[in-house]
């Protein structure tokens, strides 16, 4: 009888620990994204890349886009200051972009 009780308590404890680990495994903090944030950020980066590649005025071949918790970071190189400013504006006007950090370097 004691063996069944010990097995039952062990199983319940293991189930409780597994549940807690599973629930906290998806949570983010200020340095890590939650699963939902990761998915949202990937979608935001994709939308910003689309906006840059579909721009009729300029082409942004050397610009990289990274998003973390809604903050879009632009990096890379452009030929003119107006390209840098336009890229920042396009990113800022993209759905999901809460903030834009424009680290694009102008070549001239």
Backbone as a chain_set.jsonl record, in Angstrom:
{"seq": "XXXXXXXXXXXXXXXXXXXXXXXXXXXXXXXXXXXXXXXXXXXXXXXXXXXXXXXXXXXXXXXXXXXXXXXXXXXXXXXXXXXXXXXXXXXXXXXXXXXXXXXXXXXX", "coords": {"N": [[0.81, -1.192, 0.0], [1.946, 1.252, 0.788], [3.776, 1.548, -1.256], [2.197, 2.04, -3.535], [1.128, 4.507, -2.809], [3.421, 6.1, -2.659], [4.238, 5.965, -5.341], [2.068, 7.205, -6.569], [2.215, 9.782, -5.437], [4.72, 10.534, -6.424], [4.233, 10.555, -9.185], [2.312, 12.573, -9.327], [3.813, 14.762, -8.43], [5.798, 14.882, -10.422], [4.169, 15.45, -12.636], [3.212, 17.973, -11.879], [5.593, 19.509, -11.794], [6.365, 19.29, -14.474], [4.248, 20.624, -15.727], [4.527, 23.236, -14.729], [7.089, 23.864, -15.721], [6.549, 23.727, -18.432], [4.72, 25.823, -18.782], [6.203, 28.09, -18.071], [8.253, 27.971, -19.877], [7.633, 29.204, -22.276], [7.518, 31.837, -21.78], [8.668, 35.202, -22.017], [11.326, 37.501, -21.257], [13.024, 40.581, -20.546], [15.255, 40.136, -22.064], [14.817, 37.945, -23.634], [12.646, 36.588, -26.118], [9.201, 35.715, -26.017], [7.41, 32.893, -27.34], [5.246, 33.825, -28.868], [5.992, 36.523, -29.248], [8.283, 36.149, -30.764], [7.218, 35.078, -33.14], [5.57, 37.225, -33.933], [7.553, 39.207, -34.276], [9.089, 38.119, -36.372], [7.201, 38.261, -38.419], [6.845, 41.041, -38.557], [9.436, 41.874, -39.334], [9.484, 40.688, -41.843], [7.436, 42.125, -43.148], [8.586, 44.697, -43.137], [10.868, 44.25, -44.714], [9.592, 43.619, -47.115], [8.347, 46.098, -47.639], [10.591, 47.699, -48.045], [11.774, 46.449, -50.261], [9.81, 46.777, -52.174], [9.713, 49.458, -52.638], [9.32, 52.165, -54.772], [10.987, 54.271, -55.219], [13.665, 53.875, -54.231], [16.148, 51.231, -53.988], [17.027, 48.732, -51.683], [19.397, 46.967, -51.305], [21.55, 46.381, -49.643], [20.653, 46.484, -47.009], [19.845, 45.328, -43.832], [17.306, 43.827, -41.811], [16.173, 43.572, -38.555], [14.115, 42.465, -35.935], [13.116, 42.914, -32.59], [11.068, 42.323, -29.999], [9.201, 44.142, -31.071], [10.736, 46.339, -31.741], [12.299, 47.607, -34.461], [15.316, 47.16, -36.115], [17.38, 48.692, -38.384], [20.093, 48.068, -40.481], [23.206, 48.304, -42.282], [24.126, 49.471, -45.572], [23.685, 52.432, -47.565], [23.497, 54.602, -50.443], [22.817, 57.343, -50.277], [21.804, 59.989, -48.02], [19.088, 60.543, -48.091], [18.025, 58.073, -48.774], [18.466, 56.593, -46.462], [16.827, 57.975, -44.647], [14.323, 57.571, -45.857], [14.105, 54.778, -45.714], [13.907, 54.459, -42.933], [11.47, 55.773, -42.497], [9.706, 54.143, -43.981], [9.927, 51.755, -42.53], [8.971, 52.599, -40.024], [6.303, 53.099, -40.61], [5.252, 50.601, -40.908], [3.15, 47.888, -40.104], [3.186, 46.616, -36.825], [5.658, 47.555, -36.092], [6.94, 49.089, -33.425], [8.921, 50.778, -32.675], [11.734, 52.279, -34.304], [15.085, 51.718, -34.953], [17.467, 53.23, -36.597], [20.218, 52.287, -37.979], [21.571, 52.518, -40.333], [24.263, 53.035, -42.525], [25.536, 55.718, -44.384], [27.122, 55.749, -47.455], [28.49, 57.916, -48.791]], "CA": [[0.0, 0.0, 0.0], [2.834, 2.409, 0.818], [4.414, 1.663, -2.56], [1.242, 2.7, -4.42], [1.023, 5.899, -2.393], [4.658, 6.764, -3.065], [4.192, 6.072, -6.801], [1.063, 8.217, -6.894], [2.767, 11.092, -5.092], [5.808, 10.813, -7.365], [3.625, 10.886, -10.471], [1.676, 13.883, -9.185], [4.894, 15.75, -8.345], [6.391, 14.979, -11.751], [3.196, 16.141, -13.481], [3.198, 19.38, -11.469], [6.837, 20.131, -12.233], [6.303, 19.366, -15.936], [3.288, 21.663, -16.084], [5.133, 24.537, -14.423], [8.173, 24.079, -16.685], [5.942, 23.976, -19.741], [4.099, 27.142, -18.803], [7.2, 29.146, -18.01], [9.171, 27.816, -20.987], [7.231, 30.058, -23.385], [7.478, 33.227, -21.34], [9.847, 35.991, -22.33], [11.691, 38.566, -20.332], [13.536, 41.708, -21.327], [16.347, 39.686, -22.922], [14.371, 36.817, -24.449], [11.295, 36.711, -26.659], [8.298, 34.591, -25.872], [7.105, 32.294, -28.639], [4.358, 34.746, -29.586], [6.778, 37.687, -29.66], [9.164, 35.702, -31.853], [6.391, 34.975, -34.355], [5.194, 38.596, -34.311], [8.738, 39.915, -34.752], [9.424, 37.583, -37.7], [6.223, 38.824, -39.355], [7.16, 42.468, -38.704], [10.644, 41.958, -40.162], [9.097, 40.338, -43.215], [6.695, 43.258, -43.706], [9.528, 45.793, -43.378], [11.665, 43.861, -45.882], [8.717, 43.782, -48.282], [8.179, 47.533, -47.893], [11.847, 48.212, -48.602], [12.023, 45.901, -51.598], [8.774, 47.257, -53.096], [9.777, 50.914, -52.754], [9.518, 52.586, -56.16], [12.002, 55.321, -55.296], [15.008, 53.354, -53.975], [16.335, 49.805, -53.729], [17.793, 48.583, -50.447], [20.035, 45.656, -51.4], [22.523, 46.188, -48.568], [20.049, 46.819, -45.721], [19.327, 44.184, -43.071], [16.216, 44.164, -40.899], [16.034, 42.692, -37.399], [13.091, 42.964, -35.014], [13.12, 42.312, -31.256], [10.003, 42.874, -29.156], [8.554, 45.254, -31.751], [11.707, 47.352, -32.141], [12.919, 47.249, -35.738], [16.639, 47.727, -36.317], [17.862, 48.702, -39.757], [21.543, 48.206, -40.553], [23.728, 48.103, -43.621], [24.653, 50.63, -46.285], [22.96, 53.061, -48.675], [24.307, 55.597, -51.15], [22.452, 58.729, -49.974], [21.106, 60.245, -46.755], [17.646, 60.459, -48.338], [17.666, 56.647, -48.744], [18.427, 56.206, -45.046], [15.622, 58.569, -44.062], [13.152, 56.897, -46.435], [14.039, 53.433, -45.142], [13.38, 54.616, -41.576], [10.045, 56.114, -42.583], [8.978, 52.943, -44.421], [9.894, 50.824, -41.4], [8.103, 53.171, -38.98], [4.91, 53.002, -41.047], [4.91, 49.19, -41.095], [2.389, 47.295, -39.001], [3.962, 45.827, -35.878], [6.871, 48.279, -35.709], [6.659, 50.024, -32.339], [10.027, 51.733, -32.65], [12.723, 51.99, -35.339], [16.452, 52.132, -34.713], [18.03, 53.309, -37.946], [21.678, 52.244, -37.933], [22.072, 52.44, -41.697], [25.418, 53.904, -42.797], [25.541, 56.336, -45.7], [28.456, 55.537, -48.041], [29.251, 59.098, -49.174]], "C": [[0.862, 1.269, 0.0], [3.49, 2.627, -0.545], [3.499, 2.367, -3.544], [1.108, 4.185, -4.086], [2.249, 6.687, -2.836], [4.666, 6.962, -4.581], [3.203, 7.152, -7.226], [1.572, 9.62, -6.6], [3.895, 11.483, -6.046], [5.259, 11.236, -8.722], [2.987, 12.269, -10.424], [2.729, 14.99, -9.139], [5.535, 15.964, -9.711], [5.465, 15.728, -12.706], [3.161, 17.629, -13.15], [4.43, 20.129, -11.942], [6.834, 20.293, -13.754], [5.374, 20.48, -16.395], [3.881, 23.049, -15.857], [6.249, 24.849, -15.421], [7.613, 24.388, -18.063], [5.334, 25.357, -19.846], [5.123, 28.263, -18.804], [8.187, 29.074, -19.16], [8.849, 28.731, -22.148], [7.242, 31.536, -23.022], [8.768, 33.937, -21.707], [10.166, 36.929, -21.183], [12.325, 39.673, -21.164], [14.667, 41.328, -22.261], [15.951, 38.558, -23.869], [12.945, 37.052, -24.908], [10.478, 35.495, -26.251], [8.037, 34.034, -27.265], [6.239, 33.219, -29.475], [5.095, 35.976, -30.085], [7.698, 37.335, -30.823], [8.403, 35.65, -33.179], [6.0, 36.365, -34.846], [6.383, 39.349, -34.9], [9.18, 39.414, -36.125], [8.483, 38.166, -38.751], [6.503, 40.306, -39.596], [8.393, 42.652, -39.578], [10.319, 41.676, -41.619], [8.345, 41.485, -43.887], [7.61, 44.445, -44.017], [10.381, 45.476, -44.602], [10.851, 44.012, -47.164], [8.556, 45.252, -48.643], [9.437, 48.123, -48.519], [12.069, 47.713, -50.023], [10.998, 46.38, -52.623], [8.774, 48.768, -53.28], [10.123, 51.31, -54.188], [10.672, 53.575, -56.302], [13.43, 54.781, -55.176], [14.979, 51.84, -53.865], [17.294, 49.676, -52.546], [18.453, 47.209, -50.404], [20.947, 45.357, -50.212], [21.977, 46.557, -47.193], [19.476, 45.554, -45.089], [18.289, 44.686, -42.066], [16.17, 43.112, -39.795], [14.988, 43.304, -36.477], [13.17, 42.192, -33.702], [12.106, 43.05, -30.402], [9.396, 44.149, -29.75], [9.476, 46.383, -32.169], [12.436, 46.858, -33.385], [14.271, 47.938, -35.829], [17.019, 47.571, -37.777], [19.371, 48.886, -39.711], [21.991, 47.918, -41.98], [24.145, 49.422, -44.231], [23.698, 51.109, -47.37], [23.865, 54.134, -49.27], [24.056, 57.033, -50.676], [21.694, 58.832, -48.653], [19.594, 60.121, -46.932], [17.164, 59.005, -48.351], [17.535, 56.167, -47.298], [17.141, 56.707, -44.401], [14.365, 57.871, -44.564], [12.995, 55.488, -45.866], [13.474, 53.474, -43.717], [11.898, 54.916, -41.566], [9.218, 54.896, -42.998], [8.853, 51.939, -43.278], [8.927, 51.306, -40.32], [6.625, 53.029, -39.322], [4.449, 51.563, -41.287], [4.192, 48.664, -39.863], [3.295, 46.432, -38.135], [5.228, 46.511, -35.404], [6.51, 49.311, -34.645], [7.694, 51.141, -32.298], [11.001, 51.322, -33.759], [14.065, 52.552, -34.91], [17.15, 52.069, -36.061], [19.545, 53.414, -37.862], [22.285, 52.086, -39.323], [23.212, 53.459, -41.862], [25.336, 54.415, -44.222], [26.972, 56.256, -46.237], [29.188, 56.822, -48.382], [29.799, 59.836, -48.016]], "O": [[0.554, 2.237, -0.695], [3.731, 3.766, -0.943], [3.96, 3.207, -4.316], [0.988, 5.019, -4.984], [2.13, 7.808, -3.33], [5.063, 8.025, -5.057], [3.479, 7.925, -8.144], [1.39, 10.537, -7.401], [4.005, 12.647, -6.431], [5.768, 12.173, -9.336], [3.107, 13.046, -11.371], [2.547, 16.042, -9.75], [5.786, 17.101, -10.11], [5.925, 16.55, -13.498], [3.088, 18.459, -14.055], [4.329, 21.253, -12.434], [7.258, 21.33, -14.264], [5.681, 21.197, -17.347], [3.747, 23.932, -16.704], [6.345, 25.974, -15.911], [8.157, 25.228, -18.781], [5.423, 25.996, -20.895], [4.929, 29.281, -19.469], [8.904, 30.046, -19.4], [9.738, 29.013, -22.951], [6.999, 32.389, -23.876], [9.839, 33.331, -21.705], [9.368, 37.116, -20.264], [12.166, 39.686, -22.385], [15.015, 42.098, -23.156], [16.685, 38.254, -24.809], [12.135, 37.637, -24.189], [11.001, 34.385, -26.153], [8.411, 34.654, -28.261], [6.48, 33.378, -30.672], [4.864, 36.43, -31.206], [7.87, 38.125, -31.751], [8.89, 36.123, -34.206], [6.089, 36.651, -36.04], [6.243, 40.048, -35.904], [9.604, 40.213, -36.959], [8.916, 38.523, -39.846], [6.405, 40.773, -40.731], [8.396, 43.499, -40.471], [10.822, 42.349, -42.518], [8.585, 41.787, -45.056], [7.436, 45.118, -45.032], [10.595, 46.348, -45.444], [11.365, 44.479, -48.179], [8.621, 45.615, -49.818], [9.353, 48.954, -49.423], [12.504, 48.471, -50.889], [11.285, 46.388, -53.82], [7.929, 49.304, -53.997], [11.112, 50.836, -54.746], [11.262, 53.701, -57.375], [14.309, 55.186, -55.937], [13.921, 51.24, -53.673], [18.258, 50.432, -52.435], [18.108, 46.379, -49.562], [21.096, 44.2, -49.821], [22.749, 46.905, -46.299], [18.726, 44.811, -45.72], [18.379, 45.799, -41.548], [16.132, 41.912, -40.068], [14.975, 44.516, -36.261], [13.279, 40.966, -33.701], [12.256, 44.237, -30.115], [9.114, 45.109, -29.032], [9.051, 47.295, -32.879], [13.103, 45.824, -33.361], [14.37, 49.151, -35.644], [16.985, 46.474, -38.334], [19.876, 49.75, -38.994], [21.241, 47.358, -42.779], [24.476, 50.373, -43.523], [23.001, 50.318, -48.007], [24.869, 54.521, -48.672], [24.976, 57.852, -50.673], [21.03, 57.887, -48.227], [18.897, 59.651, -46.032], [16.022, 58.731, -47.982], [16.61, 55.43, -46.958], [16.454, 55.965, -43.7], [13.445, 57.607, -43.789], [11.881, 55.055, -45.572], [12.663, 52.628, -43.342], [11.153, 54.39, -40.74], [8.154, 54.645, -42.433], [7.794, 51.343, -43.083], [8.158, 50.518, -39.769], [5.791, 52.86, -38.433], [3.36, 51.344, -41.817], [4.574, 48.955, -38.729], [4.072, 45.623, -38.642], [5.818, 46.091, -34.408], [5.842, 50.301, -34.943], [7.397, 52.281, -31.941], [11.08, 50.145, -34.11], [14.169, 53.724, -34.545], [17.392, 50.989, -36.599], [20.09, 54.505, -37.694], [23.396, 51.574, -39.463], [23.122, 54.594, -41.393], [25.096, 53.649, -45.155], [27.918, 56.649, -45.556], [30.414, 56.848, -48.279], [30.464, 60.857, -48.193]]}, "num_chains": 1, "name": "protein.A"}
